[in-house]
Amino acid sequence: AKGIPIVLANRVMRLAERHAVDMFLPVSQAVAIGSDLVGRRLPFQIIHNFIPDDIGVPQGDSGSYLAQLPAQDYLLFVGALNRQKGVDVLLRAYAGLTNAPPLVLIGYESPEWLMLSGDCPANVFVFKNWPRSAVMEAWRRSIVALLPSVGPESCPTAVMEAMSTGCPVVASRIGGLPDLVADGETGLLVQPGDSSALRNAIERLLANPDLRRSMG
């Protein structure tokens, strides 16, 4: 279950019905709080989303996709190309970096993308609708994973995929992201919407290859 259906179902449940449930299974602490499970002291156990062990096993021919990636090190964002995922914040942060590696965005287009794409700095590569196997290989080749969401994140799969390949993560301190990313240990968490803080976190990892390796 993804968390959002749990939230919606919980909102329409009458209190008596809630108490008839033996155990709620939210996917993060944020979902437990948002579903009012914590406030009402209802029984719950957090069970995070998960990815299969073989998710990184190549499936089909991804060569034509991977050939489009930069040959050198790059930063990687995977997700919807919209404001909720913080793409505009990311583009502003990247524009302020000096001598940064390329930034790769892999996702699907949103109605907002036409406007957001007008603010793309130089050295940004945008790819749409890639198969999962190619995305996983892109994670494996990247040096920093980025998820600067400003909207609700119950338990984002993209972060788990990145971490499964040994990629350190820079993400927003929002929703279920703090459940997944141990700040200062497996990645860095920043204030949502703060492009300066996001830029500083990226600069810190770019300047410290050993830190990237240890976090990965």
C-alpha positions as a printed Julia matrix, in Angstrom:
216×3 Matrix{Float64}:
   0.0    0.0     0.0
   1.25   3.46   -0.82
   0.17   5.52    2.18
  -2.04   8.0     0.36
  -4.89   5.44    0.06
  -4.48   4.77    3.78
  -4.77   8.49    4.52
  -7.89   8.87    2.39
  -9.53   5.78    3.82
  -8.73   6.87    7.36
 -10.26  10.3     6.85
 -13.64   8.89    5.89
 -13.71   6.31    8.64
 -15.88   7.11   11.59
 -14.17   6.9    14.96
 -16.04   3.71   15.84
 -14.83   2.08   12.65
 -11.25   3.09   13.38
 -11.37   1.33   16.72
 -12.6   -1.82   14.97
  -9.28  -2.04   13.11
  -6.7   -4.3    14.77
  -3.67  -2.62   13.21
  -3.04   0.23   10.76
   0.03  -0.06    8.5
   1.25   3.41    7.48
   4.37   3.54    5.29
   6.07   6.31    7.31
   5.8    8.31   10.5
   4.52  11.24    8.45
   1.62   9.14    7.15
   0.85   7.94   10.69
   0.67  11.54   11.89
  -1.26  12.74    8.84
  -3.78   9.92    9.29
  -4.3   11.01   12.91
  -3.19   7.61   14.17
  -0.73   9.17   16.59
  -3.11  11.8    17.94
  -5.87   9.28   18.62
  -3.48   6.62   19.92
  -4.74   4.05   17.47
  -2.72   0.85   16.95
  -0.27   1.12   14.08
   3.01  -0.26   12.86
   5.13   1.52   10.28
   6.07  -0.74    7.4
   8.0    1.15    4.77
   7.55   0.61    1.07
  10.16  -1.7    -0.38
  11.82  -2.62   -3.63
  12.53  -6.16   -4.87
  16.02  -7.58   -4.43
  16.43  -8.06   -8.17
  15.38  -4.54   -9.18
  18.86  -3.81  -10.48
  19.08  -6.89  -12.68
  19.24  -5.74  -16.33
  16.05  -6.43  -18.27
  16.02  -5.95  -22.01
  18.32  -3.68  -23.95
  18.88  -0.34  -22.2
  21.91   0.59  -24.27
  20.14   3.19  -26.4
  18.97   5.01  -23.26
  22.24   4.83  -21.39
  24.18   6.12  -24.4
  22.44   9.45  -23.86
  23.88   9.92  -20.37
  26.89  12.19  -19.83
  30.19  10.33  -20.08
  31.49  11.99  -16.9
  30.14  12.06  -13.32
  26.66  13.55  -12.97
  23.95  14.44  -10.46
  20.61  12.66  -10.85
  16.96  13.44  -10.15
  14.25  10.87  -10.94
  10.57  11.7   -10.64
   7.74  13.83  -11.95
   8.98  17.01  -13.6
   6.87  19.37  -11.53
   6.97  21.86   -8.66
   5.76  19.39   -6.03
   8.92  17.38   -6.59
  10.94  20.59   -6.21
  12.29  20.65   -9.76
  12.19  24.46   -9.86
  14.1   24.58   -6.55
  16.66  22.14   -7.95
  17.18  24.17  -11.13
  17.78  27.33   -9.08
  20.23  25.53   -6.82
  22.09  24.04   -9.76
  22.32  27.41  -11.52
  24.24  28.72   -8.5
  26.88  25.97   -8.58
  30.35  26.6    -9.99
  32.1   23.97  -12.13
  29.43  21.42  -11.27
  29.06  18.1   -13.07
  26.03  17.73  -15.35
  22.56  17.48  -13.86
  20.36  14.7   -15.27
  16.58  14.73  -14.87
  14.7   11.52  -15.67
  10.95  11.51  -15.35
   7.66  12.19  -16.98
   6.36  15.52  -18.16
   3.77  17.47  -16.18
   1.6   20.42  -17.27
   4.07  22.66  -15.4
   7.12  21.42  -17.26
   6.78  23.75  -20.26
   7.18  26.73  -17.94
   9.84  25.12  -15.72
  11.93  24.03  -18.69
  12.44  27.67  -19.64
  14.61  28.05  -16.54
  16.94  25.13  -17.3
  20.58  26.21  -16.84
  23.3   24.96  -19.15
  24.52  21.38  -18.71
  21.1   19.99  -17.71
  20.02  16.8   -19.49
  16.31  15.91  -19.51
  15.07  12.42  -20.41
  11.47  11.25  -20.3
   9.67   7.94  -19.85
  12.67   5.66  -19.4
  12.17   1.97  -18.51
  12.96   0.96  -14.94
  16.05  -1.05  -15.9
  17.62   1.99  -17.57
  16.75   4.19  -14.59
  18.43   1.77  -12.22
  21.6    1.79  -14.3
  21.48   5.59  -14.37
  21.37   5.57  -10.55
  24.34   3.24  -10.5
  26.41   5.62  -12.63
  25.44   8.83  -10.77
  27.41  10.33   -7.88
  24.6   12.12   -5.98
  20.85  11.46   -5.89
  18.56  14.47   -5.53
  14.95  14.62   -4.29
  14.14  18.21   -3.22
  10.37  17.7    -2.82
   8.22  20.48   -1.4
   4.97  18.49   -1.36
   3.85  15.37    0.5
   6.14  12.36    0.23
   4.83   9.26    1.93
   7.72   6.86    1.2
   9.33   7.68   -2.17
  10.6    4.72   -4.15
  13.2    6.83   -5.98
  15.21   7.29   -2.79
  15.23   3.56   -2.06
  16.31   2.81   -5.62
  19.18   5.29   -5.39
  20.32   3.97   -2.02
  20.18   0.37   -3.28
  22.9    1.28   -5.8
  25.11   2.92   -3.17
  24.29   6.5    -4.17
  24.26   9.19   -1.42
  21.06  11.24   -1.26
  20.3   14.93   -0.85
  16.6   15.3    -0.05
  14.09  17.57    1.63
  13.26  17.15    5.28
   9.6   16.49    4.54
   7.07  13.67    4.78
   8.56  10.2     4.87
  12.01  11.23    3.6
  13.56  11.51    7.09
  12.42   7.9     7.68
  14.62   6.8     4.77
  17.6    9.16    4.81
  19.74   9.3     7.96
  20.95  12.91    7.87
  24.74  13.02    7.88
  25.02   9.24    7.59
  23.4    8.08    4.34
  22.75  11.53    2.91
  21.84  15.12    3.7
  18.43  16.59    4.48
  17.59  20.23    3.74
  14.66  22.55    4.32
  12.02  22.15    1.58
  12.02  24.99   -0.94
  15.41  26.35    0.19
  17.52  26.44   -2.97
  20.53  27.87   -1.11
  20.52  25.04    1.43
  20.15  22.53   -1.39
  23.07  24.08   -3.27
  25.24  24.03   -0.15
  24.46  20.35    0.46
  25.35  19.46   -3.13
  28.58  21.48   -2.9
  29.5   19.68    0.31
  29.19  16.27   -1.32
  30.93  17.32   -4.52
  33.88  18.6    -2.5
  34.14  15.4    -0.44
  34.44  12.17   -2.48
  35.22  10.21    0.7
  32.01  11.48    2.3
  30.04  10.45   -0.78
  31.51   6.97   -0.62
  30.85   6.53    3.07
  27.26   7.75    2.73
  26.73   5.52   -0.29
